[in-house]
């Protein structure tokens, strides 16, 4: 038990060092609170504390518990790691220009650092059955070191004219491959340095190389294109593995049947023989490296938030996973016995992680895999509808976040806009495939044929308030009116805009329809006749991304590319208020039904609430980590729902948000709810440190203000019964 406690204590310190080094009180206030509840550290110390936050992760692993050791010494980011064949040594390459060899059993360097003088070391690989380490350098030189010698000096292989991004030995160590910025892959005899073959990629600079298990095929991943596979004997391309997007990394499974790569924030597995995708494993962050375990039953991905380990057996399509670390990781590699994973971090460290069966594997929650482009809320407030870049429309329980309701697929492009009919029976969606579609909420079935008429992306769609009509705005510079019953275009229209139309809305009495275009104009037409009801409203030439009518129909609020929110008096044709505070594009605007509050969502990742009469700012809502693309009030005006580029949907308590500015000065609970996430810390309005958040949790926090978070992962943070001991009275948390 004592040895296990020491192991877990070391892991606790390593995994929470950001908090401990910056502010000692947060050993208690933050680090213990976020520790794995099953760990000895949490069990022994949490009971000695009072008023700690309560942390409940869903669809994501517990923080800490996996770090076995941390190796420090590099003076810059570590780009690559590789184990020796017997697992006793580990090689690492860094931006500091060195290759270092580590004795894993002693947790120290096995010999002095290796310096070639060829600039940054971008890649390293250990030969399986020889004491050789290959390194790819910024200068374009490939170096091979014999680390079995006391005084190791490199043998330099010259032939590339650009940086060498990847090096890899064949399994029998008879061949060495190197991939370069010069768009070539070179095959070398690692013992003699003879260049055996030069393979030229027509696709672009090569990021990574790998040999198949039998050594007959070398794979390369040109930047911005698909994986190319060559026969090393003939030099001929045997296959180009296709995908919807470009792979930039590569590994072969031990049995030679599967190739792993990445598409954006996902690891992708494809069949070696057919080239077809067999599984797509979402990572939630940019993937930098993928590697199979020695038995082929697991896959590890290094990504911008840490390390993720998948169990592929028995079915890769339903693989479960666990997060093993929370730092920016460039590369990760399994030990030969498959029990450990070494990770190369941006902070200059190498962390050795446990990959044992004791890890608690996680199944992600239902959620969008890509950006949420649009959301809508049913009139009764019970349903949230979302449209996403992942080409799907989903229906969620607005109280629980459950996805037990329908999911609509069938698009070949991004879903850019969704709307719910007033009676809650139908959903309308618009897409980059130039169509508008109707769906039945109960059955999930598409109704009729897609409505075609636009000749470019349909950016926005909305129901009229009586449910009889749909209006759609398109990049083809038109607004179309559709009869919901017949699904045919109305005899009135299409309405012409001067440039691409990005937003459309009906007035409360459905007598007017408005749209905003690329050049900053806001149009108003009479729905009955199609005549212009007013000269276009125009503040500047910046794109109008979103418009909404006031509940009484006398005003319009608009948000645009100039970062400003404007309120317009329709009768006067004038802008009467300009609301400023966002620091980037305002993607979405909406007016509460009680006419008191305007909500806006921005590219700056915030929502803002404004007094609709005076324009005074009421609250700034932090939580999303990327652009807020869409916002919508519930009909009772109590909640605001937002959809974001970060793939999540959040539901916010409007009243609580508006009360925060007056409460947070002396109220730690209010301060936590209104805190901003900066550099891994939730900080207050004066920059005070309220709470440290582990890196792997930062994109998934569900805090006090947003009562609901819908996404593939969620971390609920609740306050203890006695509130939160933070700030100057932090020591009161200790009652041991």
N, C-alpha and C positions, 0 to 999 in steps of 0.2 A: 504493500500500500504506500509506503514511504517513497519508494522509487517512482511509482506512478504519479504521486503528488508532485515530485520534483520535475518530472517530465511535463506534466500539465502546467506547472508554475512557469517553466521556461517558455512553453508555448503561449501562455497568457501574456507574458511580458513582450515577447516578440510580436504577437499579433496586435497588441494594443500600444505599441511603443510611441505612436504618434500622439496619443493622449497623455501618456505618462511623461514624455520628454517635455511637452509644452506646458502642462499644468498638473502638478502632483495631486490636487484635490480630485481630479477626474479619474484617478485610479478607482475611486469609490463612486463618484457621481456618474461616470460614464462607463469605464472599462468593465467593472464588475457587473453593472446592469446589463451590458450587451453580451457578457460571456455566456457560453453554452450552459443551459440549466442543468445538464447531466454531468458537467465537469465537477471535479473535486473542489476546484477554486470557488465556483459559484456556490456549491453546497456548504462549504465551510465558512465563507465570508458574507454571503448575501444575508444570512440570518442575523448577522451582527449589525446590519444597516437598516435604517428606516427611511421611508419616503423616497426610495429609489424608483426610477421609471420601470415600468413593466414592458418587456419586449417580447412580441410574439411573431416569429417569421412564418409566412405561408408561401409555399412554392419556392422556397430558397433555404439553403442550409444554415445551421447555427454558426455564429461567428466563432473563430478560433478552434483549437483542438487538433489541428492538422500539422502545425509547424514543428518539425523535429529539431532543426538547427538552422542557424543563419550564418552564412559565410561572408565576411566583410574584408575588404582590402582594395578592391577596384576603385579607381578615382573617377569613374564615369559610368553611365548606364551600361549594364551587361546585356549584350545582344544575343548570345547563344551559349548553350551548355550541352555537354555530351558525356556519358559515362564510358569508362573503360569496359572491356569485355567481361572482366571478373567483378565489376561493380565496386572495386576498392578505390578507384580514382575518379575524379570528375574534372573535366576541362571546361574553362569558361573564357569567352572572348568579349572584350569591352571597348567602348569608345576611348578609353585611356591608352589604347595602342598596345595592350598587353594580352597575352594568353597566360592564364594561371591554372596550375594543376593542384587539386585539393585532395588530401587524404581524408576520405569520408569517415573512417573509424576514429581519427584523431580530431576531426573538425578544424583542420589547419592546413596551410599550404604544404605540399609535399616537397617542394623545391622552389628556388627563387623564380620570380615571374619571368616569362619568356617575352623578349622584346625584339621585334624584327625591324622596327624603324620604318614601317610601311603604312603608318597612319592607323585609323580606327580598324579594329578587328570586328568584322561583320558576321562571321560565321565560324564555328569550329565543329570538328567531328573526330571522334576516337575510332581507330581501327579496331575491329572486333577481336582479332587474334595476334596483334602486334602492338608494341608500345609506341605507336605513331599517333600523333595528333596533327590534323590538317587545319589550317586557318585561311580564311579568305579575307583580304584586306582592302582598304579604301583605295590604295594605290594601284590595284589591279594585279598584285602578286599573290600567288598561292604559296604558302609556306608549309613544309612538313617537318615536324619536330620528332626526334626520338627521345621520349621522356624517360626511357630506361637508362639513359646516360647521365652521369653526374653533371657534366657541363653540356647542356643541350644547345645546339645552334641550328638554325633553320636551313633546310635545303629549299631554295627559291625556284619556283616554276614560273617562267615568264611566257606570256602568249596572249594575255588579255590586254585590251586597251582601255578598259573601264573598271570600276570597282567590282570586286568579287563578292556578290551577295550571299552565295551558298556554296558549301562544299559537302561532299558525301563519299564515303568509302563503300565499295561493294562489300557484301557480307564476308567473302573470302579474302578481303583486303588486297586483291590483285589489281583493282582499278580504283581510281579516284576521279570523281566528276566535280567540275566547278562551273558555276553559272554567273554571268557577269552583266553589268550595265551595257557592255558592247554588243548585246543581243546574241551572244554565243555561249555554247556549252562545250567545254574541253574535257576530253577523257585522257587521263595520264596513267603511266606506270608509276606508282608511288615510290617504288624502290629505286628506279633509275632516273626518274624525272622526264622520261621520253613522252612527248605528246603523241598519243595514238590516234586521236580523232578530234575533229572540230565540227560541231553541229551548230548550224546557224539558224536562229529563230527569226522568222520574218515578221513576228508579231510584236516584238518589243523587248526591252531590257528584261533579263531573267532574274527573278527574285530568289528562287530556290530550286534545288535539284535533289533527286533521290533515286536509288537503285531498287529494282524489283528484288524479291527474295532470292531468285536464282541468278541474279546479276546480269541477265541478258538484255534487260530493258532499262533505260534511264529516262526518268521523267523530269520535265522542267516546267516551271510556271512563269511564262512571260507576263510582265506587268500589263494589266489592262486587257488580257485575253485568256483563252482557255488553255488547259494543260496539254503539252505536247509530249508524246511518248516515242522514243527512238529505239531501234534495234542497234546495239552498240557494235555488232559485228559488221553490219552492212551500212550503218549510218542513215538508214531510211526511216522516215516517219511511219510508225505503224498505226498510230491513232491520235486524233485530237479529241480530247474529252470535252464535249459541249456542255454548256449550261446557260441559263438565262442571263447570268452576269459572269464577270471574269473571276477565275480563280487566281490567287496570287501565292498560295502555299501548297505544299504537297507532301504526302507520305503514302507508302504502300503497306498494306496489311501483311502480316507474316506469311499467310497462305497464298499471297499473290493475287487474290480474287478481287480485292477492293482497293480503290484509290481514294484518299481523303484530301480535300481542299477546303477552300472557304468561299462563301459568297457573302460579302458585307459582314454582318454580325452573326453569321451562322457557319458551322462546320457542315460540309456536304460530303456524303459518301456516295461513290458511284462504282458501278460494276466495271472491272478492268476490261472484260471482253467485249461488252456491248457499249460501254460509255454512258449508259443511262443512270440517272440519279436513283439511289436506293433509299436514302434518308437525308433529311435536312434537320440539323440539330441547332436550335437557336441558343445563342450565347448572351444576348442582351447588350453586347458591347463589341467594338471592333476586334476581330480575331487576328492574332499575329502569328500563331503557330499551331499546328495540330500534329499529334503523334499517336500511333497505335501502341498498346501495351504489348509485351513480348508474346503473350498468348492470343492476341488479337481480339480479346473479349471486352476491352475497354479502349476509350479514346480520351486523350487529354488535350485541352485547348488552352493556350496562353492568350489572354485578351487584355483589354485596357482597364479592366476592373479586377483582374486576378487570374485564377486558374480554375477551370471547370473540368470535372471528371465525369464521363458518361460510362455507364454499363451497357454495352451493346447487346449482350446475350440475354434472352434468346431472340429478341426482335429489335433491330436498330431503330425502326420507325417509332417505337414506343420506349426508347431508351430513357432511363431515369438518371439523375445526375446529382452531384454535390459540388458546392463551391469550396475550394481548399485554401484560398488566400485572397487578400484584398489589396493588391497593389498593381501598378502598371507593369505587365509582364510581357517581355518580347519573345521568349522562347521557353519551352518546357520539355523535359525528356524523362522517360521511365528508366529506372535502374534495371539491369538485366533480369533480376528476379521478380520485377513487377511490383515490389512492395513499396517503393518510394518514387517520388517525382521531384526532380530538381527544376527550379524555376529561375529564370534570368530576369532581374527587375531593373526598372528605370532608375531606381534609387541607388544603384551600384552594388546591391547585395544579391546573393544567391540563397534561396531558401529551399531546404530539403523538406518535403511534405510527405506525410503518410498517405499511401494509397491503399491501405489495408481494408479488409472486408468489414472492419468495425465502423467505417464511415456510414452515416445515415444518408441513404440515397433519396433524392427528391424528385417528385413529379411536378412539373410546372402546372400552374393554374390555367384554366381557359383564359385566353386573352388574345389580343391582336399581336401579331409577330412584327408588324411594321407600324409606321406612323398612323395615328388616328386623325383623319382629315376633316371629319365632320361628325357632329352629334346632334341629336334631337330628343326632346322629352315629351312623352304623351301628356295629353290634357289632364288626365287624372293623376299624373306624377308617378305612376307605378312602373313605367317602362322607359328605358334609355335605349336609343338606337344609335349605332355608330357605323361609319364607313371608313375604310382604311386603305392604305397603300398596299396591303397584302391581298387586295382584290376581293374582299369579303364585306358583307353587311352583317352585323350581329345585333341581337336583341337581348338586353340584360334586365334583370329584376332591379329596379332602382332603389330598393330598400336593402337588399342583401348583396347585390353584385353578382348573384348567381347567373350562370350562362345556360340555365335549364331551358330558356326560351330559344327561339329559332336562330339559325345561322344560314345566311344566304350566300351561296357561291355561284359561279357561272360567268363572272367577268373575266376578260382577258387583259384588263388594265386596272389602274388604281380607281377606287371609288372616291370621288371628290366631294360628294354632297349627299346628305340624306334628309328626309322630312317624313313626319308621321301625319296621317290624315286626322282631322279633328275628332272623328269617332273612334280612332285607335285601331281601325280594321286594316288599314293599308300602310305600306311604306313605299315611298318613292326614292329612287337612287339615281345618281348621275355619275358618269364615268369618263375617263379619257378615251374609252372606245366609241365616243360620240353618241351614245344612246341614253335614254331615260327609261327606267324600268319600274314596274309596279309589283309588289310582293304582298302576299296574304300573311298577316302576322301570325295567325293561328296555325296554318298548315305549313308555312314556309315556302309555299309554291309560288312560282312566278305567274303573274296574271297576264294572259295574252302575250302578244309579241312585243319585243322592245320598241319603244317609240323612236323612230328615226326621222331626222329632218335637219339636224345640225351637221355641219361639214367639218367640225373641229371639236376639241375637247369640250364636254359640257361641265362647266365649273360649278354651277349652283342649280338647285331645284327646290321648289317650295310649294306646298298646298295653299290654296285660298282658304280663308277662314270658314267658308261654308262647305268646303270639301269638294266642290264641283270641278275646280280647275287646278291645273298644275302650271307653274311658270318655270322656264329653264333659261339660264344664261350661258352663253358659249363664247369660246375664243373666236368663233366665226363672225363676231360682231353683231349677233342677233339675240333677241329674247323671244322665245316661242311660248305660246299658250296652248295647253292640251286639255281636251275634254276627258275627265277621269273615267266616265262611263264607257265611252267609245274608244278611248285611247288614240283619238285622232287629233290632228292639229286644228285649232280653232280657225274659224273664218276670219277672225280678227288677228292681224299680225302676219308674219313676224315683225317685231319692232326692231328698228335699225339703230345701232349705236355707231359712234364714230370710230371706235376701236374695240378690241377684245373686251367682252363683258364678263366680270368676275363675281357679281353678286346680284340677287334679285329678291324683292319682297312685295307682298300685298299690303295695302292699307287695311286698317281694322274693319272697314265696311266693304272691302273688296272692290271699291270703286276705282282705285288707282293701283298701278304696279310701278315700281321704281327699280332702277338698275344702275350700277356704277361701272365705269370702264377704265381702261388702261391709261388714258390721258387725264384722269381726274374729274370727269364729268359725271353728274348724277341726273338721270333722265326720269321723267314722270309722264305716264300715258294713262288715258282713260280705258279701263278694261272693256267697256261696252262698245266703244267706237274705234279704239286704237289711236285716237288723236292725241297729240302731245298736250298735256294739261298745263305745261309750264315750260318756259325756256330752261335748258339744262342749268343746274346749279354747278358752279365751277369755282374752286378756290385756287388751285394751281394745277400743274401738269403731272402730279404724282398719282399713281394708280389708286383707285378706290377699291379696297378689298372686300368691304362689308358695309351694308346699310340695314337700318331697321326703323320702322315707324314708331312714334310715341303711341301709347294706348288710345289717345283721343284723336289721332290721325292728323294733328296740326303740325307736327315736327318730324324731322328725320335726323337720325344720328348716323354718322359715317366714320369709318376708320380706314387709314390708307398707308401708302408707302412713305409719307413724310413724318411718320411716327405720331401724328396728331389725331385727336378725336374731335369731330365738329358736330355741332347741333345747328340744324337749319330750320328757319321758319318758312314753311311751304308757301303761304299766301304772299309773304313779302319777297320770297326768293332770295333770302339773305342768310348768311351765317351769323348766328347770334351768340355763340359761345365756342371757344376753342379750348379743349382740355388737353393739357400737356403734362407729361410725366413718363410715358414709355420712352425707351431708348432705342427702339427699333420698330419695324413694321407693325402696324395694328391689323391683325388678320381677321378679327371677329368682333362685332358689337351687338349688343342686345339691350332691350328696355324691359324692366320689370313690369308686370301687369298692373301693379298698384301705382305705377308712374313715378315712383320715388327714386329709383336707382337705375343707373346705366352700368353695365358690366362690359369690360373689354379684355380681349386676349391678344397677346403680342409675341413677336419673335424674340423678345427679351426674356421669355420663359415665365412671365408673370401675368396674373389677372389683376385688374384694377377695378374698384368700385367707386362710382362718382355720384354725387348728388345731382339728380336730373334737372332740378330747377336752377341751381346756382353754379353747377359745374365743379363744386368743391370736391377734392379727393376724400374718400371715406376710408379706403383700405387698399393695401397692396398685398396680394396673396402669393406667397412663395410655396413651392413644392415641386412643380414640374421642373425637369432638368433640361428641357428643350422647348422649342416654340409652342405656344398655345394657339392651336389652329382654329378652335371652335368653342363658343360659349353659348349656353342657353339657360334661362331661368325656368324653374318649376312654376306652375300656374299660380300657386299661392305666394310666390315671391320670396319664400323662405330659404330656398337653396339655389345655388348656381352650379351647373354641371359643365365641365371642361374636357376637351379632348386635345391631346398633345402629340407632337412629333416624337416624344419619348415613349410612345406606344400605350400610354395609360389614359384612363378616364378617371376624373376625380369629381366628387360631389362635396360642395363647400356650404357651410352654415353662414348665411349672409348676416344675420343679426349678430352672431358671435364675432364675425370679422369686423363689423362696423364698431363694435364696442371696444376692440382691442387697444386702439391708440390711447384711450383715456385710462385703461386699466394696467397696461403692461409696465408702467414705471415702477410700481411697488408690488406687482403680482407676478411671481415666477411662472405660474401656470399660463398667464396671458403672454408673458415674454417668450415662453417656449412655443406657444401656438403661432406667434408672429415672427419667429426667428427666421433668419436667412441663412442658407447653407453656403458657407464660404471656406474653401480649403479643407473640407472635411469636418468643419465645426458649424453647429447652429449658433449664430451670434445674434445678440440683441441690437436694438436701434443705436446704441452707443458703442458697438463693437465688442461688448462683453461676451465672454465665452460661456454659453449656456450648456451645451452638450456636444461631446465628440461623437461622431457617427462612423462606424467601420466602413471602409471603402465599398465593400460589396453590398451594403444596405442603402447607399446614398440615393440611388435612383428609385427606391421602392418604399420610402417612408410614408406611413399613414399616420399623421399627427392629429392634433385636436381639431383644427379647423375643417379639414376635409373628412367628413364622416364616412366616406366610402372611397376606396381606391380599387379600380378594376384594372388588372394587368396580369401578366404571366407570373409575377411574384409580388409579394406584399409584406411589409414589415410594420406591424401595428405597434405604436408607442403609446402607452397609457401611463397616467400619473398614479402614484400610490395614494392610498387613502388619506394621507396627511399632506398631500400636495407634493412639492418638490423642494428639497433643500439645495439651493443654488446660490451663487454669488457669495457675499460675505458670511452668510450663515451656513456654508456648506458643511462645516464640521459637525453640525447637529445630526447629519445623516448617520454618524457612527454611534452605536449604542452598545458596542461590544465590551 
